[in-house]
Amino acid sequence: MMIRNCFLLLATSMFLFSCKNNENKKSAVITSEYIIALQNQVLASPDNINIHYALVNSLDSAGYYNEAFQEINQLISKDSLNAQFWLVKGQIQGHLKDTSSAIISYRRSIRIYASPDAMLTLANIYAESKNDTALALCNNVLQMKLGTQYDAHANFIAGVYYSRKLHYSKAFALFDECINNSYTYIVAYLEKGFIYYDLKNYNEALKIFQLAATISNAYADAYYWQAKCFEALKNKTEAINNYQKALSLDKNLKEAEIALKRLNQ
């Protein structure tokens, strides 16, 4: 769930936004037949980089972050100048909540090859920490003229930077530019709503979150934040309805569950 301050994760050329609290399965027994098959293939063909890389991605996707970390380190030991390996290592370190090490890996990846994916991933981390290096990285991507989707990503991250710095007019302008490039960029709507919410302008925040729900009617966070606005506006019935809707879409949304218990007392 995207409560606030979500980091962006890149998969190939597309952003995946995820803030779910997936606990790492430390020392867990891997039961996935697909992953076990990949492990066996790696043992049988240790020099096959493609199979080994597939294993890393599968472990990472399944939440076996420690295991994925060990495997990507093995790949890097074989090819330390592979920018993608360092990018993936940074992603895994992010999952392990080791942000400082992730930054080092992303910077290493960029030094080898300044891919837009690596620059935007690192820019997002810097944006959340109010580091203006985020703006330089976003500008670098914009200058590459890769198309509207990458422009949207860069504008969104720059908007996050200004939002965290409380420069709201600049943030609004950049989020709007992001949406102009990609109308369905739902997290840009949410970030606009967060600003209004923080300013206690709950009616305007509600309008933004309602708009987000029309763009993606299966997006739990849009209903969760509508519920928070209704609760702030003392509309208990609508708050309950929207918390219930959010929870029906995301069973792991503990904040909505807690809110419902509180309101139903």
C-alpha positions in Angstrom: 0.0 0.0 0.0 1.1 3.5 -0.7 0.6 5.2 2.6 3.2 7.9 1.9 6.8 8.3 0.8 6.9 5.4 -1.5 10.1 4.6 -3.4 10.0 3.8 -7.0 11.2 0.5 -8.3 12.1 0.0 -11.9 11.5 -3.1 -13.9 13.0 -2.9 -17.4 11.6 0.4 -18.9 8.5 0.6 -16.7 8.0 1.9 -13.2 6.4 -0.3 -10.6 5.1 1.5 -7.6 5.0 -0.7 -4.5 5.1 0.0 -0.8 3.7 -3.2 0.5 5.5 -4.4 3.6 6.6 -7.8 2.3 8.8 -9.2 5.0 11.9 -10.9 3.8 11.7 -14.7 4.2 15.0 -15.1 6.1 16.4 -18.6 6.0 13.1 -19.8 4.5 12.7 -23.1 2.8 12.1 -22.3 -0.9 9.2 -24.4 -2.1 8.7 -22.8 -5.6 9.3 -25.5 -8.1 10.3 -22.9 -10.7 12.9 -21.4 -8.4 14.2 -24.8 -7.4 14.5 -25.7 -11.1 16.5 -22.5 -11.7 18.8 -23.3 -8.8 19.5 -26.7 -10.2 20.1 -25.3 -13.7 22.6 -22.8 -12.2 24.4 -25.6 -10.4 24.5 -27.6 -13.7 25.6 -24.6 -15.8 27.4 -22.2 -13.5 28.7 -20.1 -16.4 25.2 -19.5 -17.9 24.7 -15.9 -17.0 21.1 -15.7 -18.3 19.9 -18.6 -16.1 21.7 -17.1 -13.1 20.1 -13.7 -13.7 16.7 -15.3 -14.1 17.2 -16.9 -10.7 18.1 -13.6 -9.1 14.9 -11.9 -10.5 12.8 -14.9 -9.4 14.1 -14.8 -5.9 13.6 -11.1 -5.7 10.1 -11.2 -7.0 9.2 -14.0 -4.5 10.5 -12.0 -1.6 13.6 -14.1 -0.9 15.8 -11.0 -0.7 18.7 -12.4 1.2 19.0 -15.2 -1.2 18.7 -12.9 -4.2 21.4 -10.7 -2.7 23.8 -13.6 -2.4 23.1 -14.6 -6.0 23.5 -11.1 -7.5 26.8 -10.7 -5.6 28.0 -13.9 -7.4 27.1 -12.5 -10.7 28.9 -9.2 -9.9 32.0 -11.2 -8.9 32.0 -12.6 -12.5 31.2 -9.3 -14.2 31.7 -6.2 -12.1 31.2 -3.9 -15.0 27.7 -5.0 -15.8 25.5 -1.9 -15.0 22.3 -3.9 -14.9 23.7 -6.2 -12.1 24.5 -3.2 -10.0 21.0 -1.7 -10.7 19.4 -5.0 -9.5 21.6 -5.1 -6.5 20.5 -1.7 -5.5 16.8 -2.8 -5.9 17.4 -5.8 -3.7 19.2 -3.6 -1.1 16.2 -1.4 -1.1 13.9 -4.3 -0.4 16.3 -5.2 2.5 15.8 -1.6 3.7 19.5 -0.8 3.3 19.0 2.5 1.5 22.6 3.8 2.0 24.0 0.7 0.3 21.4 0.9 -2.4 22.5 4.4 -3.3 26.1 3.2 -3.6 25.0 0.4 -6.0 22.8 2.7 -8.1 25.7 5.2 -8.4 28.0 2.4 -9.4 25.5 1.4 -12.1 25.3 4.9 -13.4 29.1 5.3 -13.5 29.2 2.2 -15.8 26.3 3.2 -17.9 24.0 6.2 -17.3 20.7 4.4 -18.1 17.5 6.4 -17.5 16.2 3.7 -15.3 19.1 3.8 -12.9 19.1 7.6 -12.8 15.4 7.9 -12.1 15.6 5.2 -9.4 18.4 7.0 -7.7 16.6 10.4 -8.2 13.6 9.1 -6.4 15.6 8.2 -3.4 17.3 11.6 -3.4 13.9 13.3 -3.8 12.5 11.6 -0.8 15.5 12.8 1.3 15.2 16.4 -0.1 18.6 16.1 -1.9 18.6 18.4 -4.9 20.8 15.9 -6.8 17.4 14.5 -7.7 16.7 17.5 -9.9 20.0 17.1 -11.8 19.3 13.4 -12.5 15.7 14.2 -13.6 17.0 16.9 -15.9 19.5 14.5 -17.4 16.7 12.1 -18.3 14.6 14.9 -19.7 17.5 15.9 -22.0 17.6 12.4 -23.3 14.2 13.0 -24.9 13.1 9.4 -24.5 9.4 10.1 -24.8 6.4 11.1 -22.7 6.5 8.2 -20.3 10.1 8.9 -19.2 9.3 12.6 -19.1 6.4 11.8 -16.8 8.6 9.8 -14.5 11.2 12.6 -14.4 8.5 15.3 -13.7 6.9 13.2 -11.1 10.1 12.7 -9.1 11.0 16.4 -9.4 7.5 17.1 -8.0 8.1 14.8 -5.1 11.4 16.6 -4.3 9.6 20.0 -4.2 6.7 18.5 -2.3 9.0 17.2 0.4 10.7 20.6 0.5 7.2 22.2 1.0 7.5 24.1 -2.3 4.0 23.3 -3.2 3.4 25.5 -6.2 6.4 24.0 -8.0 5.3 20.5 -6.9 1.8 21.1 -8.3 3.1 22.3 -11.6 5.4 19.3 -12.0 2.7 16.8 -11.0 0.4 18.4 -13.6 3.1 18.2 -16.2 3.5 14.5 -15.3 -0.2 13.9 -15.7 -0.2 15.8 -19.1 2.4 13.3 -20.3 0.6 10.3 -18.8 -3.1 10.8 -17.8 -3.2 7.5 -15.9 -0.2 8.3 -13.7 -2.2 7.7 -10.6 0.5 8.4 -8.0 0.8 11.9 -9.3 -2.8 12.5 -8.4 -2.3 11.0 -5.0 0.7 13.3 -4.3 -1.4 16.3 -5.2 -4.0 15.0 -2.8 -1.5 14.5 -0.1 -0.5 18.2 -0.3 -4.1 19.4 0.1 -4.5 16.9 2.9 -1.4 18.2 4.7 -2.7 21.7 4.3 -6.0 20.6 5.9 -7.9 21.4 2.7 -9.8 18.2 2.9 -12.5 19.1 0.4 -9.9 19.7 -2.4 -7.9 16.6 -1.3 -11.1 14.6 -1.5 -11.8 15.8 -5.1 -8.3 14.6 -6.1 -8.6 11.2 -4.5 -12.1 10.7 -6.1 -10.6 11.6 -9.5 -7.9 9.0 -8.9 -10.5 6.4 -8.2 -12.2 7.1 -11.5 -8.9 6.6 -13.3 -8.3 3.3 -11.5 -11.4 2.0 -9.7 -9.5 -0.9 -8.3 -6.8 1.2 -6.6 -7.2 0.7 -2.8 -5.2 3.8 -1.8 -7.6 6.1 -3.7 -10.4 4.9 -1.4 -8.3 4.8 1.7 -7.5 8.5 1.3 -11.0 9.4 0.5 -12.0 7.7 3.8 -9.4 9.8 5.6 -10.8 13.0 4.1 -14.4 12.0 5.0 -13.2 11.2 8.5 -11.5 14.6 8.8 -14.7 16.2 7.5 -16.7 14.3 10.2 -18.6 12.2 7.7 -18.4 8.9 9.5 -20.7 7.0 7.2 -18.7 7.8 4.0 -15.5 7.3 5.9 -16.5 3.7 6.9 -17.8 3.0 3.3 -14.5 4.0 1.8 -12.3 2.2 4.3 -14.4 -0.9 3.6 -13.9 -0.4 -0.1 -10.1 0.0 0.3 -9.9 -3.1 2.5 -11.9 -5.1 0.0 -9.4 -4.2 -2.7 -6.3 -4.8 -0.5 -6.7 -7.3 2.4 -3.3 -6.3 3.7 -4.2 -2.7 4.2 -3.9 -2.7 8.0 -4.4 1.0 8.4 -7.9 0.7 6.9 -8.7 -2.2 9.2 -7.6 -0.3 12.2 -9.6 2.8 11.2 -12.7 0.6 10.8 -12.4 -0.8 14.2 -12.0 2.7 15.6 -15.0 4.1 13.8 -17.2 1.1 14.6 -16.7 1.2 18.3 
